């Protein structure tokens, strides 16, 4: 199942833009560097982005106005979507930060493969962090 995300622009409910997973890099690039972009869900000015979060209503096919409850959170968790979305968001953030730090801003939003971010040592550290987090989970 593809997880949809939303870019929150300001504090008004109707100023959210839903985007696809493949647009996350570009969204984080705008958030960190500024600029403007037209996404599949609409136009965004980077200076107005408050945060980027999973759009569970769009992902699950629920009405946009529907307010999620405890049962909905449990359904999302039982499908593993919450963990998958956290991993995807963290990965996109890490990639954009890396591209900015290495002066490769032109690659932001291209979903280019970066072998240097997928080294075995990084995977081992990531797996260890995941193991510790799973042990702490209630």
DOMI-929829 format. One record per residue (C-alpha): residue number from 1; x, z, y; residue in three letters. Coordinates in steps of 0.1 Angstrom, whole numbers, plus 5000, padded with zeros to 4 digits. Layout:
BEGIN
 seq east   up north type
 NUM    X    Z     Y  ala
...
//
This chain:
BEGIN
 seq east   up north type
   1 5000 5000  5000  unk
   2 5014 4990  5034  unk
   3 5014 5019  5059  unk
   4 5004 5011  5094  unk
   5 5018 5029  5124  unk
   6 5006 5035  5159  unk
   7 5024 5036  5192  unk
   8 5009 5063  5214  unk
   9 5011 5052  5250  unk
  10 5001 5081  5273  unk
  11 4975 5107  5265  unk
  12 4944 5086  5264  unk
  13 4929 5080  5230  unk
  14 4923 5043  5236  unk
  15 4959 5035  5246  unk
  16 4972 5034  5210  unk
  17 4985 5002  5195  unk
  18 4986 4998  5157  unk
  19 5016 4980  5143  unk
  20 5029 4969  5109  unk
  21 5059 4985  5092  unk
  22 5081 4955  5099  unk
  23 5076 4961  5137  unk
  24 5089 4997  5136  unk
  25 5125 4988  5146  unk
  26 5113 4969  5176  unk
  27 5090 4998  5186  unk
  28 5119 5023  5184  unk
  29 5141 4999  5203  unk
  30 5116 4998  5231  unk
  31 5112 5036  5230  unk
  32 5150 5041  5233  unk
  33 5160 5012  5255  unk
  34 5129 5003  5274  unk
  35 5115 4969  5280  unk
  36 5082 4951  5270  unk
  37 5070 4935  5238  unk
  38 5039 4920  5223  unk
  39 5032 4934  5189  unk
  40 5005 4924  5164  unk
  41 4982 4951  5178  unk
  42 4989 4944  5215  unk
  43 5014 4946  5244  unk
  44 5036 4977  5250  unk
  45 5058 4988  5278  unk
  46 5086 5009  5265  unk
  47 5085 5034  5294  unk
  48 5049 5043  5284  unk
  49 5056 5051  5247  unk
  50 5050 5088  5239  unk
  51 5056 5087  5202  unk
  52 5053 5065  5170  unk
  53 5033 5080  5141  unk
  54 5015 5068  5110  unk
  55 4981 5054  5116  unk
  56 4962 5068  5086  unk
  57 4929 5054  5097  unk
  58 4942 5019  5096  unk
  59 4962 5024  5065  unk
  60 4934 5039  5045  unk
  61 4908 5015  5059  unk
  62 4888 5042  5076  unk
  63 4869 5038  5109  unk
  64 4892 5041  5139  unk
  65 4871 5069  5154  unk
  66 4870 5090  5121  unk
  67 4886 5124  5124  unk
  68 4907 5132  5094  unk
  69 4900 5164  5075  unk
  70 4918 5185  5048  unk
  71 4905 5163  5020  unk
  72 4919 5132  5037  unk
  73 4953 5149  5041  unk
  74 4953 5158  5004  unk
  75 4944 5122  4995  unk
  76 4972 5108  5016  unk
  77 4997 5133  5001  unk
  78 4985 5127  4965  unk
  79 4993 5090  4970  unk
  80 5027 5099  4983  unk
  81 5020 5081  5016  unk
  82 5031 5110  5038  unk
  83 5066 5111  5022  unk
  84 5069 5073  5023  unk
  85 5060 5072  5060  unk
  86 5084 5100  5069  unk
  87 5112 5082  5051  unk
  88 5103 5048  5067  unk
  89 5102 5064  5102  unk
  90 5135 5082  5098  unk
  91 5152 5051  5084  unk
  92 5140 5029  5113  unk
  93 5152 5056  5138  unk
  94 5185 5058  5121  unk
  95 5190 5021  5121  unk
  96 5181 5016  5158  unk
  97 5204 5045  5168  unk
  98 5232 5029  5147  unk
  99 5226 4995  5163  unk
 100 5227 5010  5198  unk
 101 5258 5030  5191  unk
 102 5276 5000  5177  unk
 103 5265 4977  5206  unk
 104 5244 4955  5183  unk
 105 5211 4958  5203  unk
 106 5205 4921  5196  unk
 107 5197 4930  5159  unk
 108 5170 4955  5168  unk
 109 5137 4942  5154  unk
 110 5152 4916  5132  unk
 111 5150 4938  5101  unk
 112 5186 4928  5093  unk
 113 5202 4944  5063  unk
 114 5230 4967  5072  unk
 115 5252 4975  5042  unk
 116 5271 5002  5061  unk
 117 5238 5023  5062  unk
 118 5233 5019  5025  unk
 119 5267 5032  5012  unk
 120 5266 5052  4980  unk
 121 5279 5083  4999  unk
 122 5250 5081  5023  unk
 123 5226 5078  4994  unk
 124 5241 5109  4977  unk
 125 5237 5129  5009  unk
 126 5202 5116  5014  unk
 127 5193 5125  4978  unk
 128 5207 5160  4983  unk
 129 5187 5165  5015  unk
 130 5156 5153  4997  unk
 131 5162 5177  4968  unk
 132 5167 5207  4992  unk
 133 5135 5197  5011  unk
 134 5115 5194  4979  unk
 135 5126 5229  4969  unk
 136 5115 5243  5002  unk
 137 5081 5225  5001  unk
 138 5052 5249  4995  unk
//
